[in-house]
Structures are given as C-alpha cells and as structure tokens.
Amino acid sequence: MWHRRVLRTANFRLALSYAAVFGLSVFLLGVIVFFGVRSSLEQQLRGQVEAEVVQLLGDYRDDGLEELRHDIHERIEANPARRLYYYLQNPEGRVVFDPLPAIPTPDGWHTVRVPAQGTPDATASVLLHSLTLEGGYKLAVAVDLAPMRDATRAIRQAFGWAFLFTLVAGAVGGLWIGQRFLSQVDAITRAADRIGGGDVTGRLPTRGTGDDLDQLTAVINRMLDRIQRLLENVQQVSTSIAHDLRTPLGHLRQTLESPREEAPRDALRNEALRQVDAILETFTALLRIAEVESGSRKAGFEAVCLSEVLESLADAYAPVAEDNGQRLTHRLAPGLHVRGDRNLLTQLFANLVENALRHSGGGSAIHLGLEQGADGRFTATVSDTGPGIPNTEHARVFEPFYRLDTSRSSPGSGLGMSLVAAIAHLHELSVTLADNAPGLVVRLQGHCQGPSPEGDAVRDH
C-alpha cells in the first residue's frame, strides 16, 4: 500500500520528528503559562483578601467589635451574590456570619472547603486568611478559588487542543510531504529503469523547486550527459578504428601475399614493417589517451619549468623546420613554472609543433609563444601561416580519429589533437583554436605555480 511506503520515507519521518519537537514545545509552553497564570491569579486573590483584612482590622481597632460586625454586615448586604467569605468566631467557638466548623489554626493562609454561597448542598474551595483578635475572638476572610480553577482549566484545555492539533497536523503534513516525495522518487525510478534498459538519452525529471532532490537529479543528469558523450565517443572510436585499421591491414595482407609474385624480399619486409608500425602507432596513441584520461599520472605532478620545455622543443624542431623550407621562431617568458608532468607537457606541445610542420606547407612560419599575465595565469601559443582550419571544424578537431582529409590518403591516425586535449584537461588548461590570418593559432591558458624571476628578459628567437 502507498501509505505504508509513505510512512517509511525519510521526509515523513523528518516531518513527524519536527511535529514531535514542536508538540513538546507547545506542551512546555502550556506548563509555563499554566503555572504562571495560576500564580498570578493566586497573588491577586491574596491581595484582595489582605486588603479586606487590613480594612476590617482598622475598623476594629477604631470602634471595637460591634463596629467590625456592622462593617461585615454592610459588605454582605451590599453584594450578596458575589462576595467574600467572612468568619467571626467568639471565644466559645460559635461562628458568626458564614458558617464554618472551625477556623483553621494557627493564624495565616489556608486552603479549605466550605459550604458554597447560595447552594447549601455544595462546597467550595476557598483561600482563607485567619488571625486572632483581642479577647480570644478570631477573624477570617476567604475568597472563592473557582475563578482561578476556571482560568487554569481553560488554559489546560486550550494547550491540550493545541498539542493535539500539532501532532495531527504534523502527521497529516508528513503524509502529504512523504507522498509528494514518493511520487518524485517513483518518477526518478521509472526514468532510471528506462536508462538502465539502454535508453541513455533519457533524463531524470525535475520539479523546478531547487530542493535537495532537484539538485541531486541535476547532478545525475550531468553525469548521464557525460556517459552519453563517452558512449558516443566509444562508438565513434570503434568505427574509426575499424575504418583506419582496415586499410593498413589490407595493405599488409597484400604485402604478405607478394612473395608468390616474386617481389623483392627486403622491399616486402620493409613495407610489412611499415604497415605494422602504423598499426602499433595507432594503438599506442589510444592507450596513451586512455592513460591520460584516467588521471593516474596526476599523482606524480611536480613543478615544471614550462619555459625550458618550450625552449628545448624549439631547439629540437628548428632544424626540422629548416629542412622542410620552413622557419620556427619562439618568444618565451623565462622561469615560468606550472604544476604537471614534464613528459606529458612535452608530448602536448610536440604534437602541436609537429602538426604545424606537417600541415602548414613549405615556406610557412611557425611560432612558439609563452606569456605571463598579471592575474597569475599564462598563455602559450603555437601558430603557423599555413592554410589553417575552417572555423566550423575547430570543435571537431579534438575528436578521436577526426581528420580534415576525409579520404585519409595522408599519413596519420587523427589522434594527435585528441591526445593534446586529454593532456590539457589533465593539467586544467583551456585549449582554443583561432584564425591566424593566414594560418592557425592554438592557444593554451592556465595557472602559473610561481611568477617569473624579476629582471629576466623574454627570450626572443
């Protein structure tokens, strides 16, 4: 049953706990108000009795016992329906005015039961103040405690109903909140079942309230977006691997069949090795990307002088560029350190330089740049003056196996820029492509570990 499921939800239990705490607060408040009002009413009644006793004693001291009796008579006749109780007892024990079996002793305050005024068969609880006069007479004045009892009874009933209402409202509110919570959980469960069944395009529903469940759902949906992209990448990579390896494997098979056609043995062997090397290079690049994306290399990060890495690459590739009829220049801020893996950073910029050398064409200029900003960030650039890449293709360049040469007649596996993106992501570097007019500029930005030493000049070659 749905109500049993609601009773087991965390929201219902939390709402019920809040109701219990609030109910306990109402109960404690009722106790405090009850005793506070009772004490205040009792003090008022005592004050009323004391004022009457003081006035009667004044008359007694001025005019004697007869005047005291006369004053009491006047008070009784003036308000016969709602008045105080008066007791005057002579030394022989006879009670004058309101009947009382015996005035309590010793003198002072007492709570006693007496016959009720106007109702002989009933009794009333009164607060009585007694004292002894000269000659053995005793005087007592009392006030009915019924108004105080009525007030305290009303307070008990009011807070009792409030306490009961709090518990009932808490339980009903908990059921309502639990049912709403459960309905959203059921919707999330159904969506999760569809996703678990293979519909990775589905997403968990949100109510737009911004509550905890909505925030959790948003996080899960972002995770599902990432999973969907990864699955699409896996499908794309699988297709690209099959497409890219089919050609070299077909060539390798033809090469291995060539001995039957009496081809030169050394030429066949070299061609077969070249095809195998191309296949191994593709798998090595894939394994390298997987290793970088796993983040396992991040544990060995240390301070790396990026300026030295780029300068060594510039020195190494300058002769290659010269042999190709190209020109490689660099302008590097010295002493700029980052936290990372030296080998991976070298691989990143080496891939960018090799791409520039390979695709910019003869007579082009290639430039390595490294600048440090005032906000603790740096910018590294690799630019060329070649044909460049269309702006519409900038985002796709980093996809595995993506190549501008759709015929795939040129050498390469299309994994170089994917490896660049993976290494940059591992080092928390942003990578953007821009038009160099003409050519292409690849810009990487990140945080420096420390500023360049003061006084060092930018190395421009």
C-alpha positions in Angstrom: 0.0 0.0 0.0 1.1 3.5 -0.8 0.6 4.8 2.8 3.0 2.1 4.1 5.7 3.3 1.7 5.0 6.9 2.7 5.4 6.0 6.4 8.9 4.6 5.6 10.1 7.7 3.7 12.7 9.9 5.3 10.6 13.0 4.6 7.7 11.7 6.6 9.9 10.7 9.5 11.6 14.1 9.4 8.2 15.9 9.4 6.9 13.7 12.2 10.1 14.4 14.2 9.6 18.2 13.7 5.9 17.8 14.8 7.0 15.9 17.9 9.6 18.6 18.8 7.1 21.4 18.2 4.4 19.5 20.2 6.8 19.1 23.1 7.5 22.9 22.8 3.7 23.6 22.9 3.5 21.3 26.0 6.3 23.0 27.8 4.9 26.4 26.9 1.5 25.3 28.3 3.1 24.2 31.5 4.9 27.5 31.9 1.7 29.5 31.1 -0.4 27.4 33.4 1.7 27.8 36.4 2.4 31.5 35.6 -1.3 32.4 35.3 -2.2 30.3 38.3 0.5 32.0 40.4 -0.6 35.5 39.2 -4.3 34.8 39.9 -3.4 33.5 43.3 -1.4 36.6 44.1 -4.4 38.7 43.0 -6.7 36.8 45.3 -4.3 37.1 48.2 -4.0 40.8 47.6 -7.8 41.1 47.6 -8.1 39.2 50.9 -5.3 41.1 52.5 -6.8 44.5 51.6 -10.1 43.4 53.2 -8.4 42.1 56.3 -6.5 45.4 56.7 -9.6 47.5 56.4 -11.6 45.4 58.8 -8.7 45.5 61.4 -8.6 49.2 61.1 -12.4 49.5 61.9 -11.9 47.0 64.7 -9.1 49.0 66.3 -11.0 52.3 66.0 -14.5 51.3 67.1 -14.3 47.8 68.6 -16.0 44.5 67.9 -19.5 45.9 67.3 -18.3 48.1 64.5 -16.5 45.2 63.0 -19.7 43.2 62.9 -21.5 46.2 61.4 -19.0 46.6 58.7 -19.2 42.9 57.7 -23.0 43.1 57.6 -22.8 46.0 55.3 -20.4 44.2 52.9 -22.6 41.1 52.8 -25.8 43.1 52.1 -24.1 45.3 49.5 -23.1 42.3 47.3 -25.0 39.2 48.5 -24.5 37.2 45.3 -20.8 37.6 44.7 -18.8 38.4 47.8 -16.0 37.3 50.0 -16.5 34.8 52.9 -16.4 36.3 56.4 -15.9 34.4 59.6 -16.0 35.7 63.1 -15.7 33.2 65.9 -16.2 34.1 69.6 -14.1 32.5 72.4 -16.8 29.9 73.0 -16.4 28.6 69.3 -19.6 30.0 67.9 -19.2 31.2 64.3 -20.9 34.4 63.3 -21.8 35.2 59.6 -20.7 32.4 57.2 -20.8 29.0 58.8 -17.5 27.2 59.3 -17.0 24.2 61.5 -13.8 25.7 62.9 -11.3 28.4 61.8 -8.0 26.6 61.0 -5.1 27.2 63.3 -2.5 28.6 63.5 -3.2 32.0 62.1 -2.2 32.6 58.5 -3.1 31.4 55.0 -5.1 28.2 54.5 -7.0 26.5 51.7 -10.2 24.9 53.0 -13.5 23.6 51.7 -16.7 25.4 52.9 -20.4 25.3 52.0 -20.9 27.2 48.8 -22.8 30.5 48.9 -26.4 30.1 47.7 -26.0 26.3 47.3 -26.2 24.7 50.7 -25.6 21.2 49.5 -22.5 22.2 47.6 -19.0 23.0 48.8 -16.4 25.5 47.6 -12.7 25.6 47.8 -11.5 28.9 49.3 -8.3 30.7 50.1 -8.6 31.8 53.7 -6.6 34.2 55.9 -7.2 34.0 59.6 -5.9 36.0 62.7 -6.7 36.2 66.4 -8.2 39.4 67.9 -8.2 40.6 71.5 -10.4 38.7 73.9 -10.0 35.4 72.1 -12.1 36.3 69.0 -10.9 35.0 65.6 -11.4 36.8 62.3 -11.0 35.2 58.9 -11.7 36.4 55.3 -11.7 34.0 52.4 -12.1 34.2 48.7 -13.6 31.5 46.3 -10.9 29.8 44.2 -13.4 28.9 41.5 -12.3 31.8 39.1 -8.7 30.6 39.4 -9.8 27.0 38.7 -11.9 28.0 35.7 -9.0 30.0 34.3 -6.4 27.2 34.7 -8.9 24.7 33.3 -9.4 26.9 30.2 -5.6 27.1 29.8 -5.2 23.3 30.1 -7.9 22.7 27.5 -6.5 25.3 25.1 -3.0 24.0 25.2 -4.2 20.4 25.2 -6.1 21.0 21.9 -3.1 22.9 20.6 -0.8 20.0 21.4 -3.2 17.5 19.8 -3.6 19.7 16.7 0.2 20.0 16.4 0.6 16.2 16.4 -2.3 15.6 14.0 -1.1 18.5 11.6 2.4 17.1 11.8 1.2 13.6 10.9 -1.0 14.8 8.0 1.7 17.2 6.8 4.2 14.4 7.0 1.9 12.1 4.9 1.4 14.9 2.3 5.1 15.7 2.1 6.0 12.0 2.1 3.5 11.3 -0.8 5.0 14.2 -2.8 8.5 12.9 -2.1 7.5 9.4 -3.0 5.8 10.5 -6.3 9.0 12.2 -7.4 11.1 9.2 -6.3 8.8 6.9 -8.4 9.2 9.2 -11.4 13.0 9.1 -10.9 12.9 5.3 -10.5 10.9 4.9 -13.7 13.3 7.1 -15.6 16.3 5.3 -14.1 14.8 1.9 -15.2 14.5 3.2 -18.8 18.1 4.5 -18.7 19.3 1.2 -17.2 17.5 -0.6 -20.1 19.7 1.2 -22.6 17.9 4.5 -23.3 20.9 6.7 -22.5 19.1 9.7 -24.0 16.5 9.8 -21.2 17.0 12.1 -18.2 15.6 12.2 -14.7 12.7 14.6 -14.2 12.9 17.7 -12.1 10.1 19.8 -10.5 12.0 23.1 -10.7 11.7 23.7 -6.9 15.5 23.7 -6.4 15.2 21.3 -3.4 17.7 18.6 -2.5 16.1 16.1 -4.9 16.2 18.6 -7.8 19.9 19.3 -7.0 20.7 15.6 -6.9 18.7 15.0 -10.1 20.7 17.8 -11.8 24.0 16.2 -10.8 22.8 12.8 -12.1 21.6 14.3 -15.4 25.0 15.9 -15.9 26.6 12.5 -15.2 24.3 10.9 -17.7 25.2 13.6 -20.3 28.9 12.7 -19.7 28.1 9.0 -20.0 26.2 9.6 -23.2 29.1 11.5 -24.7 31.5 8.8 -23.6 29.4 6.1 -25.2 29.1 8.2 -28.4 32.9 8.6 -28.3 33.3 4.8 -27.8 31.1 4.2 -30.8 32.9 6.7 -32.9 36.3 5.4 -31.8 35.3 1.8 -32.6 34.1 2.8 -36.0 37.2 4.9 -36.7 39.5 2.1 -35.5 37.8 -0.3 -37.9 38.0 2.2 -40.7 41.6 3.3 -40.1 43.0 -0.2 -39.5 41.3 -1.8 -42.4 43.5 0.0 -44.9 46.9 -0.8 -43.3 45.8 -4.4 -42.6 44.6 -4.8 -46.2 48.0 -3.4 -47.4 49.8 -5.8 -45.0 47.9 -8.8 -46.3 48.7 -7.8 -49.9 52.3 -7.4 -48.9 52.4 -10.8 -47.3 50.9 -12.3 -50.5 53.5 -10.6 -52.7 56.2 -13.4 -52.3 54.0 -15.5 -54.6 54.5 -12.8 -57.2 58.3 -13.0 -56.7 58.6 -9.4 -55.3 62.0 -8.4 -53.7 62.1 -9.9 -50.2 63.7 -6.8 -48.5 61.2 -4.4 -50.0 58.4 -6.6 -48.9 59.8 -6.9 -45.4 60.2 -3.2 -45.1 56.7 -2.5 -46.3 55.3 -5.0 -43.9 57.2 -3.5 -41.0 55.9 0.0 -42.0 52.3 -1.2 -42.0 52.7 -2.9 -38.7 54.4 0.2 -37.2 51.4 2.3 -38.4 49.0 -0.1 -36.7 51.1 -0.2 -33.5 51.3 3.6 -33.5 47.5 3.9 -33.6 47.1 1.5 -30.6 49.9 3.2 -28.7 48.2 6.6 -29.2 44.8 5.1 -28.0 46.5 3.6 -24.9 48.2 6.9 -24.2 44.9 8.8 -24.4 43.2 6.3 -22.1 46.1 6.6 -19.6 45.9 10.4 -19.5 42.1 10.5 -19.2 42.2 8.1 -16.3 44.1 10.8 -14.2 46.6 8.3 -12.8 49.5 10.5 -13.9 48.2 13.4 -11.8 49.6 11.8 -8.6 53.1 12.4 -9.8 52.7 16.1 -10.7 55.6 18.4 -9.7 56.8 21.9 -10.5 57.8 22.0 -14.2 59.6 24.9 -15.9 57.4 25.4 -19.0 59.8 27.9 -20.4 62.5 25.3 -20.5 60.2 22.7 -22.1 59.2 25.0 -24.9 62.7 26.2 -25.5 64.0 22.6 -25.8 61.2 21.9 -28.3 62.1 25.0 -30.3 65.8 24.0 -30.4 64.9 20.4 -31.4 62.4 21.2 -34.2 64.2 24.2 -35.6 66.5 22.1 -37.9 63.4 20.0 -39.0 61.6 23.2 -40.0 64.7 24.4 -41.8 65.0 21.1 -43.8 61.3 21.5 -44.8 61.8 25.0 -46.0 60.0 26.5 -43.0 61.0 28.8 -40.2 60.5 28.1 -36.5 60.7 31.1 -34.1 59.9 31.5 -30.4 59.3 34.2 -27.8 59.2 32.8 -24.3 58.8 34.3 -20.9 61.7 32.8 -18.8 61.3 30.9 -15.5 57.6 30.3 -15.8 56.6 27.2 -13.7 53.5 25.1 -13.7 52.5 22.0 -11.8 52.3 19.0 -14.0 54.1 16.1 -15.7 57.1 17.1 -17.8 56.8 14.2 -20.3 53.1 14.9 -20.9 53.6 18.6 -21.4 56.5 17.9 -23.8 54.2 15.5 -25.7 51.4 18.1 -25.8 53.5 20.9 -27.4 55.5 18.4 -29.5 52.2 17.3 -31.1 51.2 20.9 -31.8 54.5 21.7 -33.4 54.6 18.5 -35.5 51.0 19.3 -36.7 52.1 22.8 -37.7 55.2 21.4 -39.5 53.2 18.8 -41.3 50.1 20.8 -42.4 51.4 24.4 -42.8 53.3 23.6 -46.0 56.7 24.8 -47.3 57.8 28.4 -46.8 55.5 28.9 -43.8 56.5 30.4 -40.5 55.8 28.6 -37.2 56.0 30.5 -33.9 56.1 29.3 -30.2 54.9 31.9 -27.7 54.7 32.0 -23.9 53.4 35.0 -21.9 52.6 35.5 -18.2 49.6 37.6 -17.3 49.1 39.9 -14.3 46.5 37.6 -12.7 48.8 34.6 -12.2 47.8 33.0 -15.5 49.9 32.2 -18.5 49.2 31.9 -22.2 51.1 29.6 -24.5 50.6 29.7 -28.3 51.6 27.6 -31.3 50.8 29.4 -34.5 51.6 28.9 -38.2 50.9 30.7 -41.5 49.6 27.7 -43.4 46.1 27.1 -44.8 44.6 26.8 -41.3 41.3 25.1 -40.3 37.8 26.3 -41.1 36.1 27.8 -38.1 33.3 25.3 -38.4 35.7 22.5 -37.8 37.5 23.9 -34.7 35.4 21.9 -32.2 35.7 18.6 -34.1 39.5 18.7 -34.4 39.8 17.3 -30.9 37.6 14.3 -31.6 39.4 10.9 -31.8 40.3 9.9 -35.4 38.9 13.1 -36.9 40.9 14.3 -39.9 40.3 17.1 -42.3 41.5 14.8 -45.1 38.3 12.8 -45.4 39.9 10.5 -47.9 42.6 9.6 -45.3 45.2 9.4 -48.0 47.7 11.4 -45.9 49.7 9.7 -43.2 48.5 9.9 -39.6 45.8 8.5 -37.3 43.9 11.6 -36.3 44.7 11.0 -32.6 47.3 13.8 -32.1 44.8 16.6 -31.2 42.8 14.2 -29.0 45.9 13.5 -27.0 46.5 17.2 -26.8 43.0 17.8 -25.4 43.4 14.9 -22.9 46.7 16.2 -21.6 45.4 19.8 -21.4 42.3 18.6 -19.4 44.5 16.7 -17.0 46.6 19.9 -16.4 43.4 22.1 -16.2 44.5 24.0 -19.3 42.0 25.6 -21.7 42.6 24.9 -25.4 41.2 27.2 -28.1 41.7 27.5 -31.8 41.7 30.7 -33.7 42.4 32.1 -37.2 45.9 33.4 -37.6 45.1 35.2 -40.8 46.5 33.3 -42.5 47.1 30.0 -40.7 46.1 28.7 -37.3 46.9 29.6 -33.8 46.4 27.1 -30.9 46.2 28.9 -27.6 46.5 27.2 -24.1 45.8 29.1 -20.9 46.3 28.0 -17.3 47.6 29.0 -13.8 51.3 29.5 -13.1 52.8 28.0 -10.0 55.0 31.0 -9.5 56.0 34.2 -11.2 58.9 34.7 -13.5 62.1 35.9 -11.7 62.3 39.7 -11.8 65.0 41.1 -14.2 64.9 38.1 -16.6 64.2 39.2 -20.2 61.8 37.5 -22.5 63.8 35.2 -24.8 63.0 36.1 -28.4 64.4 33.9 -31.2 
